[in-house]
Amino acid sequence: MSVNLHAGGTASAPGDLDATYKKVFWRLIPILMVLWVLAWIDRVNVSFAKLQMMEELQFSDAVYGLGAGIFYIGYLVFEVPSNLLLQKIGARKTIARIAIGWGVICMLMAHATTPALFYTLRFLLGAFEAGFFPGVIMYLTLWFPTERRAKVFGIFMSSVAFSGVIGGPIAGSIMTHLHGYWGTSGWQWLFLLEGLPTVLIGLFVLKYLTDKVEDAHWLTSQQRTELRADLDRDSKELGERQHSLSLVLRDRRLWIFTAVYFLVIVMNATAAFWGPTIVRETGFDNIATIGWIISGVSLCGSAAMIFNGLMADRTQRPLAQCVGSIVVGGLAFVALSMPIYNNAPLTIAAFALALAGAYGAIPVFWQMPNKLFAGTAAAAGIAIINSFGNLGGFLAPYGLGLLKTQTGSVASGLLTVGVLGLSAALVLVLVVQRFMNMEARTKPLKA
């Protein structure tokens, strides 16, 4: 039987180490998942608010698209500084600061009654949320070795899709039943009631999270020692990785990964910000019904993320899993661009596949660049990929909003999104596959 040696020189059975990682998982992942669910609810609840606020405030689709997308500009500006700050002050304070800030801004969105204020608050929402996702990705690398990360990433990131599972019905109920209550519109209640829990949980995080293994009072001394030894073993097996920020910025692989992630996020943001509109255009007018449909569709995205993470851990082939997921999503968006709107079941099925493909690619994608960098380079590299890649989240809602304002339809935009997704799969196969198998200044990645 194989064993893992810990610092004291004795051996711990793999089963004991599995139990320790299970304990770490149940301590960290649930609270991080709750925060990521709330982050996405607070980020995309504007897609449901749109169904009321556009008519009430006389906003055009172009105004909505710019407001939805400008979130990512704030994200871009502040994400790298936020992740570098995490290196200095730790994950606990950083994640708490981010959650409290974005929760407050979400509540203030109830007062976004002019385009200028709408744009400003959406920008600030992105600025405050900046650093959360890459910060969590980096934080989890401090607690789980390479061979365990894809499953953990997949489960954590499934929160994105799960946010749609619960966010849709909640948004539909709030906007339907509270509309006009105390002279406040349903869309305003939506922002108020969905921002408050984030603030409260952000305060809880200050007491709950632990920055590093050595400070984990909820583990025994032996468990901390064994965990540290296993993480050191993993770091040694990965070989020499880039720590220098200047070298990372000159590494073409970083920018290729950024370009691929940009295209993946174009698909992701299209599904998130235009999903309720796509469903409504199939003939569903009741907001609560639309919420429940989005909930069911989001289950497909959640299942895809968890399945891809499990398979990537089992096969150690994240690139293949990522390509397959992107191809499914890209083809589904192409199908959505075709004249199938008068067939609601076909439209909803295509949308479910588009969402599953777009969301399912994300957790396995992060397995690839995570093997390249360490230390400060990891903090900056992950943040650069995520922040510049997330500009796709600006392009998608804004571009589709302009097209819909000018043409009255999102069909051409959905076709473009599908083609861009398929282009990302092509880059992974023709470019990333090659350099991942080449000897470079870092240990070759496993495809």
Secondary structure, DSSP 8 states (H G I E B T S, - for coil): ---EE-TTS-EE-HHHHHHHHHHHHHHHHHHHHHHHHHHHHHHHHHHHHHHHHHHHHT--HHHHHHHHHHHHHHHHHHHHHHHHHHHHH-HHHHHHHHHHHHHHHHHHGGG--SHHHHHHHHHHHHHHHTTHHHHHHHHHHTTS-HHHHHHHHHHHHHHHHHHHHHHHHHHHHHHHHSTTGGG--HHHHHHHHHHHHHHHHHHHHHHH--SSGGG-TTS-HHHHHHHHHHHHHHHHHH---B--HHHHHT-HHHHHHHHHHHHHHHHHHHHHHHHHHHHHTTT---HHHHHHHHHHHHHHHHHHHHHHHHHHHHH--HHHHHHHHHHHHHHHHHHHTSS-TT-HHHHHHHHHHHHHHHHHHHHHHTTTGGGTB-HHHHHHHHHHHHHHHTTHHHHHHHHHHHHHHHHS-SHHHHHHHHHHHHHHHHHIIIIIHHHHTS--SS-----
